[in-house]
Amino acid sequence: MSLLPLEDIPGPLPASTAGPDPTPPAPVPTPAPAPFRLPSAARLVTKVLTLLPLLLIAVWAAVDWRAMYDGTTRLASADPWWLLAAFFFTCLGWGTAALVRQGAVPDRLPTGLLIASQFAAGAANHALPASIGAHAVTLRFLQGRGIPLARATASLALYSLVRPIAKTCVLLVFLISFPEILRSGQLAPRGWSLVLAFGGLGLALGTAAVLLTLVPPLRRPALRCVRTALTDVRQLHTMPSRILALWGGAAAAPVLQATVIFSVGASLGLPLSWAQVVLAFLAASTAVGAVPAPGGIGPVDAATVFTMVAFGAPMDLATASVIGYRVLTVWLPLLPGALLLSALVHRKVL
């Protein structure tokens, strides 16, 4: 006889203990391994754009290292207070560029990011000709602020149009204000210089007209851009703050650049007055500023040295002043500007 109280068991045993289940559970499917995917195009482009400025700096430093070495050597023996003044006017130049960019857009742009974008645009501007790099950076910045492509492109066109007009007006003001320092026989363009200048202008206008006539897909975006630009110009010129920022900044920019050259020259003992250096730079940049060199380096430098020598400056001091100007405005801010450009691209500000 069993001693277990079998009669107190309330019911049959659970099914799990009664025996094996005749229908086993379906096996759990194992997840298939994720296929290998290449990084997206946007991510790849972002990485390339992040590293591209540093690569361009390395290439440029390898090609043009002699100019950097000579300018740095000259500046090492210069008056540090005048160099500090030159650096101060260089910083004002970046703020002036941001001021003109704001004046070309009716929308309010964030001040800090705008100045940072223009400082970064300086690095791109000195790597590509005809200000293409600076315009590309500014275009991406404006689009990132929610400005449509047509209006952003129109603001770039307005910026590019206002700067030479304002520079020419400033040059005329200096010619009228300081007639005694003008040497028309040595500075006035003549002969083949005038032929090349007007020929280049006519070729550019003719090429644009032919492209718009023979390529219909370009006609509609061009007309849309012109209409948008005219609309924005009318709106901007009803806003006194935008008028002052646009035209005042465009007029002050070349004067500040020339003041940097004067400060560097004064640190080296250049025997020219401020008005002479400003007039020399304005005349040189107006005459050859349209040459598509990166940042105007090369043609503008040679023409500036020529005009300062025409005003009576020694060749070696004029050359050293322009080299020092390029060191302060190009080489010293180039690496920080490229790093800032990479950071803005990485943070998707551009």
C-alpha positions in Angstrom: 0.0 0.0 0.0 1.3 3.5 -0.9 1.6 6.1 1.8 1.2 9.1 -0.7 -2.2 10.8 -0.5 -3.2 10.3 -4.1 -6.8 11.0 -3.4 -6.0 14.7 -2.6 -4.7 15.4 -6.1 -7.2 17.9 -7.6 -7.0 16.8 -11.2 -5.0 15.3 -13.9 -1.3 16.2 -14.2 -0.4 19.2 -16.5 0.0 18.5 -20.1 3.7 19.3 -20.0 4.3 16.4 -17.6 1.9 14.0 -19.2 4.2 13.1 -22.1 5.9 14.5 -25.1 4.0 17.0 -27.3 3.2 15.3 -30.6 3.5 18.7 -32.5 6.9 20.3 -31.6 7.1 24.2 -31.8 8.2 25.7 -35.0 11.9 26.6 -35.0 12.7 30.4 -34.5 14.1 31.7 -37.8 17.7 33.0 -37.4 18.1 36.6 -38.7 20.0 36.7 -41.9 23.3 38.6 -41.8 23.0 42.2 -42.8 24.4 42.8 -46.3 27.5 45.0 -46.6 26.5 48.5 -47.6 28.8 51.2 -48.8 28.5 54.6 -47.1 25.8 56.9 -48.5 26.8 59.4 -51.0 26.0 62.3 -48.7 28.2 60.9 -46.0 31.0 60.3 -48.4 30.8 63.8 -49.8 30.8 65.2 -46.3 34.0 63.4 -45.4 35.7 64.5 -48.6 34.7 68.1 -48.1 36.0 67.9 -44.5 39.4 66.8 -45.6 39.6 68.7 -48.9 40.7 72.1 -47.4 43.6 70.6 -45.6 44.7 68.7 -48.7 44.6 72.0 -50.7 46.7 73.7 -48.1 49.3 71.0 -48.2 49.5 71.2 -52.0 49.6 75.0 -52.0 52.3 75.1 -49.3 54.5 72.6 -51.3 54.1 74.7 -54.5 54.4 78.2 -53.1 56.6 77.7 -50.0 59.2 80.3 -51.1 56.7 83.2 -50.9 55.7 82.1 -47.4 59.3 81.8 -46.3 60.4 85.1 -47.7 57.4 87.0 -46.3 57.8 85.4 -42.8 61.5 86.3 -42.8 60.8 89.9 -43.7 58.1 90.2 -41.0 60.4 88.8 -38.4 62.4 92.0 -38.5 59.5 94.4 -38.8 58.0 96.8 -36.2 55.6 94.6 -34.1 53.2 97.5 -33.3 52.6 98.2 -37.0 52.2 94.5 -37.6 49.6 94.4 -34.8 47.8 97.3 -36.5 47.9 95.3 -39.8 46.4 92.3 -38.1 43.7 94.4 -36.6 42.7 95.8 -40.0 42.8 92.2 -41.4 40.2 91.1 -38.8 38.1 94.1 -39.7 38.2 92.9 -43.2 36.5 89.6 -42.3 33.7 91.5 -40.5 33.3 93.8 -43.5 32.9 90.8 -45.8 30.1 89.4 -43.5 28.5 92.9 -43.5 28.3 93.0 -47.3 26.9 89.4 -47.3 24.2 90.5 -44.9 23.4 93.5 -46.9 22.8 91.4 -50.0 20.1 89.3 -48.3 16.8 90.7 -47.0 16.6 88.0 -44.3 18.3 88.4 -41.0 21.3 86.0 -40.7 22.9 84.9 -37.4 25.9 87.2 -36.8 28.2 84.7 -35.3 27.7 82.0 -37.9 27.8 84.6 -40.7 31.3 85.8 -39.6 32.5 82.2 -39.1 31.3 81.3 -42.6 33.1 84.3 -44.1 36.3 83.4 -42.3 36.0 79.9 -43.6 35.1 81.1 -47.0 38.5 83.0 -47.1 40.3 79.6 -47.0 38.2 78.3 -49.9 38.6 81.6 -51.8 42.4 81.4 -51.9 42.2 77.8 -53.2 39.9 78.4 -56.2 40.0 81.1 -58.8 37.5 83.9 -59.4 36.1 83.7 -55.8 34.4 80.4 -56.7 35.3 78.8 -53.4 34.0 81.7 -51.3 30.8 81.9 -53.3 30.3 78.1 -52.9 30.7 78.3 -49.1 28.3 81.3 -48.9 25.8 79.6 -51.1 25.7 76.5 -48.8 25.5 78.7 -45.8 22.5 80.6 -47.2 20.7 77.4 -48.2 21.3 76.1 -44.7 19.5 79.1 -43.3 16.5 78.3 -45.3 17.0 80.7 -48.2 15.9 79.2 -51.6 18.5 78.5 -54.2 17.3 81.2 -56.6 17.4 83.9 -53.9 20.8 82.8 -52.6 22.2 82.8 -56.1 20.8 86.3 -56.7 22.5 87.5 -53.5 25.8 86.2 -54.8 25.3 88.0 -58.1 24.4 91.2 -56.3 27.5 90.9 -54.1 29.7 90.3 -57.1 28.2 93.4 -58.9 28.3 95.8 -56.0 31.9 95.2 -55.0 33.6 96.5 -58.3 31.1 99.4 -58.5 31.9 100.5 -55.0 35.6 100.0 -55.6 35.5 102.2 -58.7 33.6 104.9 -56.8 36.1 104.9 -54.0 38.9 105.1 -56.6 37.3 108.1 -58.2 36.9 109.7 -54.8 40.6 109.3 -54.0 41.6 110.6 -57.5 39.5 113.7 -56.8 40.5 114.2 -53.2 44.3 113.6 -53.8 45.1 115.0 -57.3 48.6 115.9 -56.4 49.7 112.2 -55.9 48.4 111.0 -59.2 50.9 110.3 -61.9 48.7 109.8 -64.9 51.6 109.1 -67.3 52.7 106.1 -65.3 49.5 104.7 -64.0 46.9 105.3 -66.7 46.4 102.1 -68.9 47.1 102.5 -72.6 47.8 100.5 -75.7 47.3 96.8 -75.4 46.2 97.1 -71.7 43.0 98.8 -72.8 42.5 96.4 -75.7 42.9 93.4 -73.4 40.6 94.9 -70.8 37.7 95.7 -73.2 38.3 92.5 -75.1 37.9 90.4 -72.0 34.8 92.2 -71.0 33.3 91.9 -74.5 34.2 88.2 -74.6 32.5 87.5 -71.3 29.3 89.3 -72.3 29.3 87.6 -75.7 29.8 84.2 -74.2 26.9 84.7 -71.8 24.6 85.9 -74.6 25.5 82.9 -76.9 25.0 80.4 -74.1 21.6 81.9 -73.2 20.6 81.9 -76.9 21.7 78.4 -77.9 21.2 76.5 -74.7 17.4 76.7 -73.8 17.8 74.8 -70.4 20.0 77.6 -69.2 17.6 80.3 -70.2 14.8 79.6 -67.7 17.0 79.4 -64.6 18.9 82.5 -65.7 15.7 84.5 -66.2 14.4 83.3 -62.9 17.6 84.4 -61.2 17.4 87.8 -62.9 13.8 88.3 -61.8 14.6 87.2 -58.2 17.6 89.5 -58.1 15.6 92.5 -59.3 12.9 91.8 -56.7 15.5 91.5 -53.9 17.3 94.6 -55.1 14.1 96.7 -54.9 13.3 95.2 -51.5 16.8 95.7 -50.1 16.9 99.4 -51.2 13.8 100.1 -49.2 15.7 99.0 -46.0 18.3 101.6 -44.9 20.2 99.1 -42.8 20.7 96.8 -45.8 21.8 99.8 -48.0 24.4 100.8 -45.5 25.7 97.3 -45.0 25.8 96.5 -48.7 27.3 99.7 -50.1 29.2 100.9 -47.1 30.8 97.5 -46.5 31.7 97.1 -50.2 33.3 100.6 -50.2 35.2 99.9 -46.9 36.6 96.5 -47.9 39.3 97.7 -50.4 40.3 100.6 -48.2 40.9 98.1 -45.3 42.9 95.8 -47.6 45.1 98.8 -48.7 45.4 99.9 -45.0 46.8 96.4 -44.2 49.5 96.9 -47.0 50.2 100.4 -45.6 50.7 99.1 -42.1 53.0 96.3 -43.2 54.9 98.8 -45.3 55.2 101.2 -42.4 56.6 98.4 -40.2 59.3 97.9 -42.9 60.0 101.6 -43.5 58.1 102.1 -46.8 58.3 105.8 -47.7 54.7 106.2 -49.0 51.8 107.9 -47.4 48.5 106.1 -46.6 46.7 107.8 -49.5 49.4 106.7 -51.9 49.2 103.1 -50.9 45.4 103.1 -51.0 45.4 104.7 -54.4 48.1 102.2 -55.6 46.1 99.2 -54.4 42.8 100.6 -55.8 44.3 101.2 -59.2 46.0 97.8 -59.3 43.0 95.8 -58.2 40.6 97.7 -60.5 42.9 97.1 -63.5 43.7 93.4 -63.0 41.2 92.3 -60.4 39.1 90.5 -63.1 41.9 88.1 -63.8 40.7 84.7 -62.5 43.5 84.0 -60.1 42.9 82.4 -56.6 42.1 85.3 -54.3 43.6 87.7 -56.8 47.1 86.4 -55.8 49.6 87.0 -58.6 48.2 89.7 -60.9 47.0 92.0 -58.2 50.2 91.6 -56.3 52.4 92.4 -59.3 50.2 95.4 -60.2 50.3 96.7 -56.6 54.1 96.5 -56.5 54.3 98.3 -59.9 52.0 101.2 -58.8 53.8 101.6 -55.5 57.2 101.7 -57.4 55.6 104.3 -59.7 54.8 106.4 -56.6 58.5 106.3 -55.6 58.8 103.3 -53.3 61.9 101.1 -53.6 61.2 97.8 -55.4 62.4 95.6 -52.5 60.3 97.4 -49.9 57.2 97.4 -52.1 57.6 93.7 -52.8 58.2 92.9 -49.1 55.1 94.9 -48.1 52.9 93.0 -50.5 54.4 89.6 -49.4 53.8 90.6 -45.8 50.3 91.5 -46.7 49.7 88.1 -48.2 51.2 86.4 -45.2 48.8 88.2 -42.9 45.7 87.9 -45.0 46.3 84.5 -46.6 48.8 82.3 -45.0 48.3 82.9 -41.3 44.4 82.5 -41.4 44.5 79.7 -44.0 45.0 76.8 -41.6 42.5 78.1 -39.0 40.0 78.9 -41.8 40.4 75.5 -43.3 39.8 73.8 -39.9 36.8 76.0 -39.3 35.5 75.1 -42.8 35.9 71.4 -42.0 34.1 71.9 -38.6 31.2 73.8 -40.3 30.8 71.0 -42.9 31.0 68.3 -40.2 28.3 70.1 -38.1 26.2 70.5 -41.3 26.2 74.3 -41.0 27.4 74.3 -44.7 
